[in-house]
Amino acid sequence: MALLGTVGVAALLPARGAAADVADAGATGAVALLFFLYGARLSARETLDGLRHWRLHLTVLGCTFLLFPLLGLAARGLVPTLLTPPLYAGLLFLCLVPSTIQSSIAFTSIARGNVSAAICAGSFSSLAGIALTPLLAAALLGAAAGGFSPGSLAGIVVQLLLPFLLGQVLRRRTAASLARHKKVLGLVDRGSILLVVYTAFSAGMAAGIWHQVSLPRLGALLLVEAVLLAVMLLASWYGAGRLGFDRADRIAIQFAGSKKSLAAGLPMASVLFGAQASLAVLPLMLFHQMQLMVCAALARHRARDADRDPERDADRDPERDADRDPERDADRDPDPAPAVPQRAPGHVAEVSATPQHPAARAR
């Protein structure tokens, strides 16, 4: 709702002249701050610990940076029948963005999947996306994303890489303060993204963005993105099954490998596309809303399947279990009741003063 409201404000009150310059400067600083916070929050130790489940992480990276871009390139055949060249550029950029972290973890937890794997997979994807997304965009989009010009590369380094590395270097000093001010930092995250959206769409209003996208074109874009999301959800689920992953890992792969990060994609688009960022981020914003709604329903469906099949984890991989969070599992599954020994007929059980487990008392 905040994103849609920001687009509405940009349509009614776009920044022009000196106000546009101030908004651009603010968006540039917001992007740098956002990537500094990314670097300060990502634990290198947690990421290294997750390397033990390398097959799962390679599968998620393959979905994010190989299968998604291939599907994006295949969509080139829809131009100009369904998509205009600017909308296609935005769709292809969407396919190059890294995966999410927060929503992947949340949906994996709801569906009772491997949460620790989702955490590491999302972190790896974000780290890889810092370098891979701009390079892939420059290679596949060419001039539309600024190409390999010294100016674009300098912008990537200054606005994305340097703040991220600085956050990693200062993480030990800032971790405690960041943990104490999570709510404030959440507002900073969202405010930075909204400022980037406002700046991009203000520039789009000045360029006549809504004259470039008709309602039929917008409907066609939504249809294409629905097909793209469905293909990735099916490919990640059944592909992980063919690769021998168990159910908990397949859930993590499906939710981490089918999503795209709006938080990482918007700042990158503002750096890579410049004045054309308004059209470039439109497909990503629509896909973000769509993936949240679809995956929320899918996660609840997976959870109901787990309730109907209590033996779902009988073939669980013991090596993968070493990476699981015992506190999370303890919260999800209560301790089993102790076995009650068989007694001969007529035997009177002794009454114990020791408090019993509720399940034992029920028996």
N, C-alpha and C positions, 0 to 999 in steps of 0.2 A: 504493500500500500504506500509506503514511503517513496519507493522508486517511481510508482505511477504518479504520486503527488508532485514529485520533483520534476518529472517530465511535463506535467500540467503547468507548473509555475514557470518553467523555461519557455513554454509555448505562449503563456500570457504576458510574462515579464522577462523577456530575454535580456541578458547583459549585452550592452552595446557601448562602443567607444571606450572611455576610460574605465567604466565598470567592467567591461569585458577583459581589459588588461589586468585589472585587479583579480578578477575571477580566475584567469589563466595562471597568474602567479600563485594564488592560493591553491589551485588544483595541483600545480607542480610541487609545492611544498607538502601537500597532503599525500601525494603519491610517494614521495621520499619517506615521509613519516610512516606510512602504511607498511612499506617494505622493511623499514627499520624494526618495526614491531614484529613483523613476520620472523625476522632473523633473531630477535630477542626471545621469542616464544618457543621456537623449534629447538628441542633438546637433541644435541648431537649424540649423547649417550643412548637415548631411546631409539634413535635412528639406527645406530650401530648394532644395538641389541636385536633389532628386527631383521638384521641380515641373515639370521639363521633360517628364516623362512623365505629364502631368496626366490624360489620358484613362483610363489604367489606374487611377490612384488614385481618380478619380470613380466608376469601375465598381466597385471594391472597396467604397467608401463606400456606393454604392447598394445593393450586396448586404447590407452589414452593418446599415445604418440605415433602409433602405426595404423591400427584399424580405423580409428576416427579420421585421420587425414586421408586415408585411401577412400573412404566413403565421401569425404568432402570433395576430393578430386573427381570422383565418379559423378557427383552432382553437377559438374560443369556442363553436362549434356542438357540440363534444364534451362540453360541460358540460350536465347532470351524468351523461350516459351512460357516458363513459369516465373523465373527470377530475372531481375535486371542485373547487369554486371556489378553495381555497387552492393546490392543485397547478397549476391553470390560471394563477393569478397568478404562480407561480414560472416556469412555461413561458413566459409572455409577457415576464417580466423577462429570462429567458435570451435571448430574441430581441432585446433592446435593448442587450445588453452589447457592448462593442467587440471587435474581432478580436484574436487573439494576435500576438505578435512572434516569440518564440523558435521555437515549433513551426512556424509558417508558413515561416520561413527554413529550418529544418532539412529539412522535407519538400520545399520547392521545390528545395533543393540536391540532395537525393537523386534527385529526378525530373528533374534537369538543366534546370531552368527559369531564369527571370530572377531571380537572387538579390537583386541591388541593388534591383529593383522591389519584391520582397517585403519588404525592410527598410524602404523608404520607406512602402509601403502599410500595414504594421503600425504604424509610428510615427504616420502620419496618423490611423489609426483610433483609436489610444490617445489621441492629443491630442483628437480630436473627441469621444471617449466621455466625457472628463472633464466636458464640458458637456451633450452630447446625451443620454447615458444617464439622468442624473437628471431632466432636463426631460421626456424621453419617458415615463419611468416615472411621473412625477407627472401627466402629461396623460392617459396611457392606463390607468393602474392606479388613479388617483384616491386614495381614502382608504386603499386597501390599501398604498400606498407613501408614505403620509403627506401626500399632496396638496401644495399650495403654501403650507403653513403657515409662518409665520416661523421656527418651531423647526427644521423639516426643512431649510429653505434655509440657516439659520445652520449647521446640522450639516454640510451639503455644503460650504459655504465654508470652515469651520474645519478640517474633517478631510480634505478632498480638495483643494480648489483652492489654499488658502494654502500648504500644504506643497509641493505640486507647483510653484507659482510660486517659492517660496523655493529649491527645488532647482535650477530653471533659473537664477535669479540667481546662486547660489553655484557653478554648475557649473565655472567656470574654476578656482576655488580647490580644489574637491573632486575634479576629474576624475582627477588623478594618484593621489591616495590611494585612490579607488574602484578604479582599475585594478590597484593593488598588492594589494588585498584582495578579489579577486573571489570566492574560495572562501568567505570569511567572510560576505560580503554575500549569497551564495547561500543560506547557512544562515539568515541574517536574513530573507530573502524567504520561504523555506519555513516558518520558525518563526512568522513573523507570520501567514501564511495559516492554519497549523494552529491557532494561538491563536484566530483569528476563528471557525474551524470548531468548536473545542471550546466556545467561549462560546455560539455560536448553538445548538448541539445540546444543551448543558446546559440552556439556557432551553427548548428544545423538549421535553426530558424532563420538566421541571417542568410544562409545559403538556400533557403526554400526547401527544406527536407520533406515537408508534408506534400509538396507539389511533386516530389519525385517518387513517393510511395502511395499508390492508390489502394483502396480497400480490397479489390481482387488480388493485387500483388501481395498484400499483407496476409490475406487468407491462404494464398498459395504457399507463402513462407511458413505459416503455421502448420500446414499439411506436410510439407517437406520435413520440418523439424520433428513432427510426430512420428513419421516413418523412421527418421534417423534414430530417435530415442528407442523406438520399438526394436529396431535391428540390433542396437547395441545391448539392450537388456537381454534379448534372446541369445545373442552371440556370446556374451560374457557368461551367462548361466550355463548353457549347454556346452560351450567350449571348455569351461572349467571342469565340467563333468567328464568330458572326453579325455581331459588331461589327468584324471585320477584324483582330483581334489574331493574331499568329503563335503558334507552339506554346509557345515559352518564356514569353511573356507570359500565355498562357492557363493555364499551370501555376501561375504566381504568383497570378493572379486566383482560380483554383479553391481553392488552399490558404489564401490570405488572406481570401477572401470567404465561406468556408463554416465558419469556426471562431469560437469564442467564448472569451474570456479568463476563466479561473477566477481568476487572480491579481487582475484588475481588478474582476470581478463580485462576489466575496465581500465585500471591504471596502465596496463600494457598497451591497450588500444589507443589511449590518449597520447602515449609516447610514439607509437609506431605510425598511426594514421594522421595525427595532427588535426587539421581542419576537417578532414573527412571522417573523424571518429564517430560522429553522430549516427551515420548509417552503419558503420562497422559494428557498433555495440548493440544495435537494435536486435539482430538475431540472437545474440548472447543473452540479452535481457529476457526475451520471450522464451528461450530454451530453459533458462534458469527457473522461471515460474512453472513451466511445464514439468520439468524433472522433479521439482519438489512435490507437486500434487500427485503425479503418477507414482513416484517412489514411496510416498507416504502410504498410499493404498496398497502397494505391493508389499511393503514391510509388514503391514497388519495381516495380509494374506499369508505370508511366510510364517508369522507367529501362530496363526490358527492352525496351519499345517503341522507345526511343531507340537502343539497341544494334542492334536489327533494322533501323532506318531511319537510316543514317548521313547521309543528305541531308536530315534533318528541318529544318535551319535554312537551307536554300538561299534561302528568301524572307524572311530576317531583315531587320528595319527598321534602316537604318543610323543613324538618329537615336537609336533605343533602344540601339544598340550603344555609343554614346558614353558611356552611363551604366554600362556593364558593368564589372566588376572584372577588369582584365587579369591580376592575379596568380591569381585563382580560375580563369580560363580556361586559364592556363598550367599550373596543376596538373591540370586535367581532361584537356586534350588535349596530347599531346607535340608538339614542333615537327616539322613534316613533314621528311622526308629530302630533301636536295637532289637535283634532277633529274640523272640520269646521261646524259651526251651519247652519241649513237649513234656508233659507230666503224666504220670499214671492216673487212671481213674480214681476218684476219691481223694486225690492229693489236695491239701489245702495250702494255697500260696501264702508265703509270709508277706506281711505288709511292711514295705520299706519306707523309712522316714526321708530317704534321699529324694529330692525333687526329680520327677520324671519328665521326659520329653512329651509334649502334647500328643504326639501320635501314639506313644506308648500308653498314655492314659486312656486314649480312645479305644485302644485294643482291650 
